[in-house]
Amino acid sequence: MKAIIHEGKQGIEGLSLRDFQEPEVNSGMVKIKLKTAGLNRRDLMVLTRHKEEQPPLIIGSDGAGTIVEAAGDVTNAAEGDEVIINPGLG
C-alpha cells in the first residue's frame, strides 16, 4: 500500500511517500479501504513527538471508507460498513 511515512528525522524532513507493508488485522482491529484521507493539526504535532529511533509511523488522522476485513472479536462493525476515522478515540 502507499502511505505517508514519518521516520529517521524529526519534523517535516522525516516524511516520505512510499510503499509500506499492510499491517495484519489483529484482535479488536478492522481494515478500511479508504475513499478519502486527510491530515490535520494532530499530524503536524506528531512530527515533533515521533523520535528518530522509533519504528516508522504512518501519518494521517482523518479518513473515511469501507471496512474490508474485521477481526473475529469485533462485534460493533462488519465488512461493508462505511466508517470515519476518529483519532480522538485512542
N, C-alpha and C positions, 0 to 999 in steps of 0.2 A: 504494500500500500504506500501511497505518497503521504508524507507528513512533514510539518514544520517541526524541526527538532532543535532543542537547545542543549548544547554540550561543549565542554572544553574551555570556554571563556565565559566570564560573567558579562551581563548586559547584552545588548543587541548584536554584538560581534559574535556571539555564540550561536546565532540562528542559522539554519540552513534548511533548504527543501530537498528531501531525498527519499529514497525508498527505505522502508522500515518494515521489519517483520511484524505481521499481525499478531497481537497478543492472543493467547488462548483464553477461552471463556471458562473461567473458574467459578467456584461456588459463589452465589449471590450476584453474578455478573450477567450482562447481556451484551451482544454485539449489535451495533447500529450501523446501517448503511446510511451515511449522511446525504441529505438533499441540499443542505446549506450549512455553512460553518462561518464562524467569525471570531475575532479577537476582541477582548475588552480590557479594561484597565487592570484587572486581576492578572492577565497575561503579562502585562508590562512589569508589574511588581515581582512576578515570579522570576523574571530575568535577572534580578539583582539578588534574590534569595537562593536560587539554584546554584550550588557550588560546582567548581570545575571538576572536582574529583568524584562527583555523584554520577550515577548512570544517566544516559540520555533521557530527556524529558520531551514528550510530545506536547506542544503548545496548542491551545485552543479551548477556551472555556464555554463557548456558546455554539450551539448547533441544534439541528432538528433532522429527523429522518425516521426510518422504519427499522424495527427490530428484526434481525435476520437469524439470530440464534440466542437462546436463553439457556442458562444452566438449569439442571433438573430441579434445584431447590428454589427457583424463582417462582413465586405464586401470584404476584401482583402485576405481571406483564407477560406477554406472549408474542411469539413470532407473528409478524404482520402488524403489530400495534404501531401507530405513529406516536413519536415521543419528542420531547425537547430535552436538552441537557441543562440541568440547573446545578452549577458548580457550588452553590451555597449549601447544598445538602450534604456535602462531605465527599 
